[in-house]
Amino acid sequence: MNPDRPTPTPAPAAAPRASRARISRMAALAAGATLGLGAMAVPLATASSGGTQSGSTLALVADTTAPTVVLGTATVKPGGEVPFTASGFPAGATLSVKFDDTSLLKQFPVGDDGSVTGAVTVPADAAVGGEHWLRFLAPQTSVRSENLSVTGDTSSPTPTPTATATTKPTPKPTATVTPPAAQPTVRLGSPEATAGAKVSFTLSGFAKGQNVTVKLDDDEIIGQWTGAVSAAGTFSGTVTLPKSTSAGAHWLRFLAPNPSTSLRADLSVRTAGGTGGAGSGGASGGMAGGGGTTGGTGAAGDSGATGGSGGIGAASASITAGSQVAAGGKVSFRVTGFPAGRQLTVKLDDSEIIGQWPDGIDASGALSGTVTIPASATKGGHWLRFLAPNPSTSLRADFTVTTGTSADAYATGAGTSGSTSTPVPAASGAPAAASDSRGAKAEITADQVQAGGTLHFAVTKFPAGHTVTVKLDDDAILGQWNADAKGSYEGDVTVPAGTPTGAHWLRFLAPEPATTLRVDFQVTGADGTPVSAEAAPDTAPLTTTAASLESPVSYATIAWSAAAAAVGGAAGAAGTTLFVVRRRRPAPDQG
């Protein structure tokens, strides 16, 4: 040792070691924070110098507490919110919240103090039950919440005492047992009924607002009601048995949806006595199987027109043209009060179907149409049967097949059963037409025809979708049809067999706007020769005094005019004046 050199004072051995330990600890903490490792415990060996010193381990723990999550509620509805408070998470990190470890609900920034306060929305399709939870995730941190119960109860969830993620799961809520609803039942007013009669019934134990359908023998629907069942689960009503129901054992089936319900009630049916009889004044008809019910009268202005009616305010059927027709000819008809939107079927003599109109009955329960009588039809009395379902409706209207014999000869008895059929020749002559300032047009292909023959017509630019009515001489309705979307229709009308020879016209009518066009034609004799007759010119002056009316206005004309006025307003009423008031022919001395 050199005495000239100063001797350094040695520092205590522990000092360098303590300094190095502090430096190592700070480096480890810095590394942990940089790597986002959260809480760490790092064993470090102290450096030894010189002799054998015993090593020691230092536990280095980050200055944090365990991450915790507290939910604001333990129950929530599907689509409801769950508030929460989280603490002890890495400062400045992003907190992700998942539902049942599957669906990511939302993400939140973690505050400088490691806490987050927020709320998440539970999926709207979350299954009802108590086996749900929320997962809270941050770098190197994952906490599962206590169990979360999703309930179907529409009331607001009741907050429960907060609990940390380390508490025991919340017990499952006790299931509420709903007492079973009353069993659906049906009771008939009587277990016996007559064909064609009404049957009353009462339902109970059904669901509020259910629709009710009643079928006969699981086949024909005879009654339907929408939203009929009351809040008490009851409904009372009546159904009418078809007159054609056979005697014996039957049943009624009561059906309702949501929930699906089907009940059967047995019923004994007796047949009704007698058949429909002829009406007075040459008109006949009545409901099939009715106990001698007389038929309604024919439409005014169509001599001999026939019809049937189920009574005041009930369904009716009338033959509007062709009440006397040759075999192979056409018969026009009109039904009212039938089931709206249903199919109309027309049968000849309750046997052969000669016409069907699927969904043809309009919203008011009416339909007008024409059927062709088979050429093989025998001379004499026949009838048309008009049928529609839901509710079952059946009416009969009579007519006569003349087999080609003129109406006059038939009336005097000249047309015997052995006479030879003489078909009415086709219309001849030149086309005829009429139009108005709006462009509406009506035309016939020939302007000469024998009584009992047919005229082919077409209308264009009439009120689209509205009914076109064709009248003979502003009197008898020959037919009614619906114009298409362009206001067009093409068809045939039969000139009644009893129409006198001479000048006549067809009147084409439609409402909204009121439209009326007249097309003249001639009814020729049996030899096809036109017979001179003075026609009422369209230029003849109109008068409205009672003395100017040639004849009483037909009820059919008045009914149509009232309907046109109802749908056409003031314009319709004004337009229909032409339909009600007949023109007065000029006196011979007036030229």
C-alpha positions in Angstrom: 0.0 0.0 0.0 1.4 3.4 -1.0 1.4 5.8 1.9 1.3 8.7 -0.5 -1.9 7.8 -2.0 -5.1 8.6 -0.1 -6.9 5.7 1.2 -10.6 5.7 0.1 -13.1 5.0 2.7 -15.0 1.8 1.8 -18.8 2.2 1.6 -20.8 -0.3 3.4 -21.4 -3.5 1.4 -25.1 -3.3 1.7 -25.4 0.1 0.1 -24.5 -0.9 -3.4 -26.6 -4.0 -3.2 -29.7 -2.0 -2.0 -29.2 0.5 -4.8 -28.9 -2.2 -7.4 -32.1 -3.8 -6.0 -34.1 -0.6 -6.3 -32.9 -0.1 -9.9 -33.8 -3.7 -10.8 -37.2 -3.3 -9.2 -37.9 -0.1 -11.0 -36.8 -1.6 -14.3 -39.1 -4.6 -13.8 -42.0 -2.4 -13.0 -41.3 -0.2 -16.0 -41.1 -3.3 -18.2 -44.3 -4.7 -16.8 -46.2 -1.4 -17.4 -44.8 -1.2 -20.9 -45.9 -4.7 -21.7 -49.3 -4.2 -20.2 -48.9 -7.2 -17.9 -50.8 -5.7 -15.0 -50.0 -7.1 -11.5 -46.7 -8.9 -11.5 -44.5 -10.8 -9.0 -40.9 -11.0 -10.1 -38.3 -13.0 -8.1 -34.9 -11.4 -8.4 -31.6 -12.7 -6.9 -29.4 -10.1 -5.3 -25.9 -9.8 -6.6 -23.2 -11.1 -4.3 -19.7 -9.7 -3.9 -16.7 -11.3 -2.4 -17.7 -13.9 0.2 -20.6 -16.2 0.4 -23.6 -14.2 1.2 -27.0 -15.8 1.5 -29.4 -14.9 -1.4 -32.8 -13.5 -0.9 -36.0 -13.1 -3.1 -38.0 -9.8 -3.3 -41.7 -10.0 -4.3 -42.4 -7.1 -6.5 -46.3 -6.4 -6.7 -47.8 -3.6 -8.8 -49.6 -1.1 -6.7 -53.2 -2.2 -7.7 -56.2 -4.0 -6.3 -58.0 -6.9 -7.9 -60.3 -5.9 -10.8 -63.9 -5.9 -9.8 -67.3 -5.4 -11.5 -70.6 -4.4 -9.9 -73.8 -4.7 -11.9 -76.6 -2.2 -11.3 -79.3 -5.0 -11.6 -79.4 -8.7 -11.6 -82.5 -9.0 -13.8 -83.2 -7.4 -17.2 -85.7 -7.8 -20.0 -84.5 -8.8 -23.6 -83.3 -5.6 -25.1 -83.0 -3.9 -21.7 -80.0 -2.0 -20.2 -77.7 -3.2 -17.5 -75.7 -0.5 -15.7 -72.3 -1.4 -14.2 -69.2 0.0 -12.4 -65.8 -1.5 -13.0 -62.6 -0.7 -11.1 -59.0 -2.0 -10.9 -58.6 -2.2 -14.7 -55.5 -1.1 -16.6 -55.5 2.7 -16.8 -56.0 4.1 -20.3 -56.8 0.7 -21.7 -60.0 -0.2 -23.6 -62.7 -2.2 -21.7 -64.8 -4.6 -23.9 -68.1 -6.0 -22.6 -69.5 -9.3 -24.0 -72.8 -11.1 -23.4 -72.3 -14.8 -22.4 -68.8 -14.7 -23.8 -70.2 -14.5 -27.3 -71.8 -11.2 -28.4 -69.6 -8.0 -28.1 -72.0 -5.4 -26.6 -69.9 -2.3 -26.3 -66.4 -0.9 -25.6 -65.4 1.8 -23.1 -62.1 3.7 -22.4 -60.7 3.0 -18.9 -60.0 6.1 -16.8 -56.7 7.1 -15.3 -57.8 5.6 -12.0 -58.6 2.2 -13.7 -62.4 2.6 -13.4 -65.3 2.6 -15.9 -69.0 3.5 -15.3 -71.5 2.7 -18.0 -74.3 0.6 -19.3 -74.8 -2.1 -22.0 -77.9 -3.3 -23.8 -78.8 -6.9 -23.6 -79.6 -8.5 -27.1 -83.3 -8.3 -27.9 -83.3 -12.0 -28.7 -81.7 -13.1 -25.5 -83.3 -16.2 -24.1 -85.4 -15.8 -21.0 -83.6 -17.4 -18.0 -81.1 -17.0 -15.3 -78.0 -18.5 -17.0 -76.5 -15.4 -18.4 -73.5 -13.2 -17.6 -71.4 -10.3 -18.8 -67.7 -10.6 -19.5 -65.4 -7.6 -18.9 -62.1 -7.7 -20.9 -59.0 -5.5 -20.9 -55.3 -6.3 -21.7 -54.3 -9.3 -19.5 -57.6 -8.8 -17.5 -60.8 -10.8 -17.7 -63.7 -10.6 -15.2 -67.0 -12.4 -15.3 -70.0 -10.8 -13.7 -72.4 -12.4 -11.4 -75.3 -14.3 -13.0 -77.7 -12.1 -14.9 -81.4 -13.2 -15.2 -83.2 -12.3 -18.4 -86.9 -12.2 -17.7 -90.0 -12.0 -19.9 -91.8 -9.8 -17.3 -92.9 -6.5 -18.9 -92.6 -4.7 -15.6 -89.4 -2.7 -14.9 -86.7 -4.8 -13.3 -86.3 -4.4 -9.6 -82.7 -3.4 -8.7 -81.0 -5.9 -6.4 -78.1 -5.3 -4.0 -74.9 -4.9 -5.8 -72.4 -7.7 -5.7 -68.8 -8.1 -6.9 -67.7 -10.7 -9.3 -66.2 -12.7 -6.5 -69.6 -13.3 -4.8 -71.6 -16.4 -5.2 -74.0 -16.6 -8.2 -77.4 -15.3 -7.7 -79.9 -18.1 -7.2 -82.3 -18.8 -10.2 -85.6 -17.0 -9.8 -88.5 -19.2 -8.9 -90.7 -20.0 -12.0 -94.2 -18.6 -11.9 -96.8 -21.3 -12.7 -99.7 -20.0 -14.7 -103.0 -21.8 -14.1 -104.3 -23.6 -17.2 -107.0 -21.7 -19.2 -110.5 -23.0 -19.3 -111.1 -25.7 -21.9 -113.0 -24.5 -25.0 -116.6 -25.7 -25.2 -119.5 -25.3 -27.5 -123.2 -25.6 -26.7 -126.0 -25.8 -29.3 -129.4 -24.2 -28.7 -130.9 -27.5 -29.8 -129.5 -30.8 -30.9 -132.2 -31.1 -33.6 -133.0 -28.8 -36.5 -134.9 -28.7 -39.8 -133.1 -28.3 -43.1 -133.0 -24.6 -44.0 -133.5 -23.5 -40.3 -131.2 -21.6 -38.1 -129.1 -23.2 -35.3 -127.9 -21.1 -32.4 -124.7 -21.8 -30.5 -122.6 -20.5 -27.7 -118.8 -20.8 -27.4 -116.7 -20.4 -24.2 -113.1 -20.9 -23.2 -111.8 -19.4 -26.5 -109.1 -16.7 -26.8 -110.1 -13.1 -27.0 -110.4 -11.7 -30.5 -110.3 -15.1 -32.3 -111.9 -15.6 -35.7 -114.6 -18.2 -35.7 -115.5 -20.5 -38.7 -118.4 -23.0 -38.7 -118.5 -25.9 -41.1 -121.3 -28.5 -41.8 -119.9 -32.0 -41.7 -116.3 -30.7 -42.0 -117.2 -29.7 -45.5 -119.2 -26.6 -46.3 -118.5 -23.4 -44.5 -121.9 -22.0 -43.3 -120.7 -19.2 -41.0 -117.6 -17.0 -40.4 -116.9 -14.2 -38.0 -113.8 -12.0 -37.6 -112.5 -11.0 -34.2 -115.7 -12.4 -32.7 -114.6 -13.8 -29.3 -115.1 -11.4 -26.4 -112.6 -10.6 -23.7 -114.4 -13.2 -21.6 -113.6 -15.9 -24.2 -117.2 -16.3 -25.3 -119.2 -15.9 -28.5 -122.8 -16.6 -29.4 -124.2 -16.7 -32.9 -126.5 -18.6 -35.4 -125.9 -20.5 -38.6 -128.4 -21.5 -41.3 -128.5 -25.0 -42.4 -128.6 -25.4 -46.2 -132.1 -26.4 -47.4 -130.5 -29.3 -49.3 -129.2 -30.9 -46.1 -130.4 -34.5 -46.0 -132.3 -35.9 -43.0 -130.2 -37.8 -40.5 -127.1 -37.4 -38.3 -124.8 -34.4 -39.1 -122.4 -32.3 -37.1 -121.1 -28.7 -36.9 -117.4 -28.0 -36.7 -116.3 -24.9 -34.9 -112.8 -23.7 -35.8 -110.6 -20.8 -34.5 -106.9 -20.0 -35.0 -104.2 -18.7 -32.6 -104.3 -21.0 -30.7 -105.7 -23.6 -33.1 -109.1 -24.8 -31.8 -111.5 -27.3 -33.2 -114.8 -28.5 -31.6 -117.5 -30.8 -33.0 -121.2 -30.6 -32.0 -123.5 -33.4 -33.3 -126.8 -32.4 -34.8 -129.9 -34.3 -36.0 -131.5 -32.8 -39.1 -135.1 -33.2 -40.3 -136.0 -32.4 -43.9 -138.2 -29.4 -44.7 -141.6 -30.3 -46.2 -142.7 -29.4 -49.7 -141.0 -27.6 -52.6 -141.2 -24.0 -53.8 -144.4 -23.2 -55.6 -145.1 -20.9 -58.5 -145.5 -17.2 -57.9 -148.4 -15.2 -59.2 -148.6 -13.2 -62.4 -146.6 -15.7 -64.4 -143.5 -15.4 -62.1 -142.3 -18.3 -60.1 -139.3 -19.3 -58.0 -138.5 -19.4 -54.4 -135.9 -21.1 -52.3 -135.2 -24.7 -53.0 -136.9 -27.0 -50.6 -139.0 -24.1 -49.2 -142.3 -25.0 -47.7 -144.4 -23.8 -50.6 -142.8 -20.4 -50.6 -144.0 -18.3 -53.5 -141.5 -16.7 -55.8 -140.9 -13.1 -56.4 -142.3 -11.2 -59.4 -140.3 -10.5 -62.5 -138.6 -7.3 -63.2 -141.0 -4.6 -64.3 -141.0 -3.8 -68.0 -139.9 -7.4 -69.1 -143.2 -9.1 -69.7 -143.2 -12.5 -68.2 -139.8 -12.2 -66.4 -139.5 -14.5 -63.5 -137.6 -14.5 -60.3 -137.1 -16.0 -56.8 -136.7 -14.4 -53.5 -135.8 -15.6 -50.0 -138.0 -12.9 -48.4 -137.8 -9.2 -47.7 -134.1 -8.2 -47.5 -133.0 -11.6 -48.5 -131.3 -12.9 -51.8 -133.3 -12.6 -55.0 -132.8 -13.7 -58.6 -134.6 -12.4 -61.7 -134.6 -13.2 -65.4 -134.2 -9.8 -67.1 -134.4 -11.0 -70.7 -135.3 -14.3 -72.4 -138.2 -15.4 -70.2 -139.4 -16.9 -73.4 -136.6 -18.2 -75.5 -135.9 -20.7 -78.3 -133.6 -23.6 -77.6 -130.1 -22.5 -78.1 -131.0 -18.9 -77.2 -129.8 -16.8 -74.4 -131.3 -15.9 -71.0 -130.1 -12.8 -69.0 -130.4 -12.6 -65.3 -129.5 -10.6 -62.2 -129.0 -11.8 -58.6 -128.8 -9.6 -55.5 -128.2 -10.3 -51.9 -125.9 -13.2 -52.6 -122.6 -13.9 -50.7 -120.2 -11.1 -51.7 -117.0 -12.3 -53.6 -118.2 -15.9 -54.0 -118.7 -18.0 -57.1 -122.1 -18.1 -58.7 -123.2 -21.3 -60.4 -126.2 -21.5 -62.7 -127.9 -24.8 -63.4 -130.6 -25.7 -65.9 -133.5 -27.6 -64.2 -131.2 -28.4 -61.2 -129.2 -30.7 -63.5 -126.7 -29.3 -66.0 -124.4 -26.5 -65.1 -124.6 -23.9 -67.9 -122.7 -21.0 -66.3 -120.2 -20.3 -63.5 -118.6 -17.0 -62.4 -115.6 -17.7 -60.0 -115.5 -14.8 -57.4 -118.0 -13.0 -59.7 -120.5 -11.8 -57.1 -119.6 -8.2 -56.4 -119.2 -6.5 -53.0 -122.9 -5.6 -52.9 -123.9 -9.2 -53.4 -125.0 -8.7 -57.0 -124.2 -10.2 -60.4 -125.7 -9.8 -63.8 -125.0 -12.2 -66.6 -126.2 -14.3 -69.6 -126.4 -18.0 -70.1 -127.0 -20.0 -73.2 -129.9 -22.6 -73.1 -128.7 -25.9 -74.7 -130.1 -26.5 -78.2 -131.3 -29.8 -77.0 -133.7 -28.2 -74.4 -137.2 -29.4 -74.8 -140.1 -27.1 -75.4 -142.0 -26.0 -72.3 -141.4 -24.8 -68.8 -137.9 -24.9 -67.4 -136.0 -23.1 -64.6 -132.6 -21.8 -63.7 -131.1 -22.6 -60.4 -128.7 -20.0 -58.9 -126.2 -21.3 -56.3 -123.5 -19.7 -54.2 -121.6 -20.9 -51.0 -120.7 -19.3 -47.7 -123.5 -19.0 -46.7 -125.1 -21.5 -48.9 -127.7 -19.7 -51.2 -130.1 -21.3 -53.7 -132.8 -19.6 -55.8 -134.9 -20.7 -58.7 -136.3 -18.6 -61.6 -138.6 -20.0 -64.2 -138.7 -19.4 -68.0 -140.2 -21.0 -71.1 -138.5 -22.6 -74.0 -140.5 -22.0 -77.2 -138.4 -24.2 -79.4 -138.4 -21.7 -82.2 -142.2 -21.0 -82.2 -143.0 -17.3 -82.1 -144.3 -15.9 -78.9 -147.7 -15.1 -80.4 -148.2 -18.7 -81.8 -147.1 -20.1 -78.5 -149.6 -18.0 -76.6 -152.5 -19.1 -78.8 -151.5 -22.7 -78.6 -150.4 -23.0 -82.2 -147.0 -24.2 -81.1 -147.7 -27.9 -80.3 -145.2 -30.3 -79.0 -145.0 -31.8 -82.4 -144.1 -28.6 -84.2 -140.9 -28.3 -86.0 -138.3 -26.0 -84.4 -137.6 -22.9 -86.4 -134.3 -21.2 -85.3 -134.2 -17.5 -85.3 -131.9 -16.3 -88.0 -128.8 -14.2 -87.2 -129.0 -10.4 -87.2 -128.5 -8.7 -90.5 -128.1 -5.2 -92.0 -125.4 -2.6 -91.5 -123.5 -1.8 -88.3 -124.8 1.0 -86.1 -123.1 3.1 -83.5 -123.3 6.1 -81.2 -120.7 8.2 -79.3 -120.4 11.2 -77.0 -118.1 14.1 -76.5 -115.9 12.2 -74.1 -115.2 9.5 -76.7 -117.4 6.8 -75.2 -118.8 4.6 -78.0 -121.4 1.9 -78.3 -122.0 -0.1 -81.5 -123.8 -3.1 -82.8 -122.6 -5.2 -85.7 -126.0 -5.4 -87.4 -129.1 -3.2 -87.2 -131.9 -5.7 -88.2 -133.0 -8.7 -86.1 -136.0 -10.9 -85.6 -137.7 -11.0 -82.2 -136.0 -13.7 -80.1 -132.7 -13.1 -82.0 -129.4 -11.7 -80.6 -127.5 -8.5 -81.3 -123.7 -8.4 -80.9 -122.5 -5.2 -79.3 -119.3 -3.5 -78.0 -118.6 -0.5 -75.9 -115.4 1.4 -75.6 -114.1 4.3 -73.3 -117.0 3.8 -70.9 -116.3 4.4 -67.1 -113.6 1.8 -66.3 -114.6 -1.0 -64.0 -118.2 0.2 -63.7 -121.4 -1.6 -64.6 -122.7 -1.3 -68.2 -126.4 -1.7 -68.4 -128.2 -2.4 -71.7 -131.9 -1.6 -72.0 -134.4 -2.1 -74.8 -136.3 1.1 -75.6 -135.2 2.6 -72.2 -137.4 0.0 -70.5 -136.5 -3.7 -70.1 -133.0 -4.4 -68.9 -131.4 -6.9 -71.3 -128.2 -7.4 -69.4 -125.5 -5.9 -67.2 -121.8 -6.3 -67.4 -118.6 -4.8 -65.8 -116.4 -2.8 -68.2 -112.7 -3.6 -68.1 -109.9 -1.4 -67.0 -110.0 0.4 -70.3 -113.8 0.9 -70.2 -114.5 -1.8 -72.8 -116.9 -4.7 -73.0 -118.1 -6.9 -75.8 -121.1 -9.3 -75.7 -124.6 -10.2 -76.9 -128.1 -9.3 -75.9 -131.2 -11.2 -76.8 -134.2 -9.2 -78.1 -137.2 -10.6 -76.2 -139.3 -12.9 -78.4 -142.4 -10.8 -77.8 -140.9 -7.6 -79.1 -143.1 -6.1 -81.8 -141.7 -5.4 -85.3 -140.6 -1.9 -86.1 -138.1 0.6 -84.9 -136.4 0.1 -81.5 -133.2 1.1 -79.8 -130.7 -0.2 -77.3 -129.7 2.2 -74.4 -126.2 1.7 -73.0 -125.8 3.2 -69.5 -122.9 3.5 -67.0 -122.2 5.6 -63.9 -119.2 7.7 -62.8 -119.4 9.7 -64.9 -123.0 9.2 -66.0 -122.8 7.9 -69.6 -125.8 7.2 -71.9 -125.7 6.2 -75.6 -128.5 5.1 -77.9 -128.2 2.8 -80.9 -131.2 2.3 -83.2 -132.1 -1.0 -84.8 -135.1 -2.6 -86.5 -137.1 -5.7 -85.5 -138.1 -7.5 -88.7 -140.9 -9.8 -89.5 -140.5 -13.6 -89.8 -139.5 -13.2 -93.5 -136.8 -10.8 -92.6 -138.6 -7.8 -94.1 -138.3 -4.5 -92.1 -141.6 -3.2 -91.0 -142.0 0.6 -91.2 -142.5 2.1 -87.8 -141.9 5.6 -86.6 -138.9 5.8 -84.3 -138.5 8.4 -81.6 -135.7 10.6 -82.9 -132.9 11.5 -80.5 -133.6 15.1 -81.4 -137.2 15.0 -80.1 -137.7 17.6 -77.3 -137.7 16.4 -73.8 -140.7 17.3 -71.6 -141.1 16.5 -67.9 -144.9 16.9 -67.5 -147.0 14.0 -66.5 -148.9 14.2 -69.8 -145.8 13.7 -71.8 -145.0 10.2 -70.4 -146.0 7.5 -72.8 -146.2 4.8 -70.2 -145.2 4.2 -66.5 -141.5 4.1 -66.0 -140.3 0.6 -65.1 -139.2 -0.2 -61.5 -135.9 -1.5 -63.0 -135.3 1.9 -64.6 -136.0 3.8 -61.4 -133.8 1.5 -59.4 -130.9 1.9 -61.9 -131.4 5.7 -61.9 -131.3 5.9 -58.1 -128.2 3.8 -58.0 -126.5 6.0 -60.7 -127.5 9.1 -58.8 -126.0 7.7 -55.6 -122.7 6.9 -57.2 -122.5 9.8 -59.6 -123.6 12.6 -57.3 -125.3 15.5 -58.9 -123.8 14.7 -62.3 -125.1 11.1 -62.0 -128.6 12.4 -61.0 -128.6 14.8 -63.9 -127.5 12.2 -66.4 -130.1 9.7 -65.3 -132.9 12.1 -66.2 -132.7 10.6 -69.6 -133.3 7.1 -68.2 -136.5 8.1 -66.2 -138.3 10.4 -68.6 -139.5 8.8 -71.9 -139.5 10.9 -75.0 -142.9 11.8 -76.5 -143.3 10.9 -80.1 -144.4 13.8 -82.3 -148.0 13.8 -83.3 -148.7 12.8 -86.9 -149.5 16.3 -87.9 -146.2 17.5 -86.5 -144.3 15.4 -89.0 
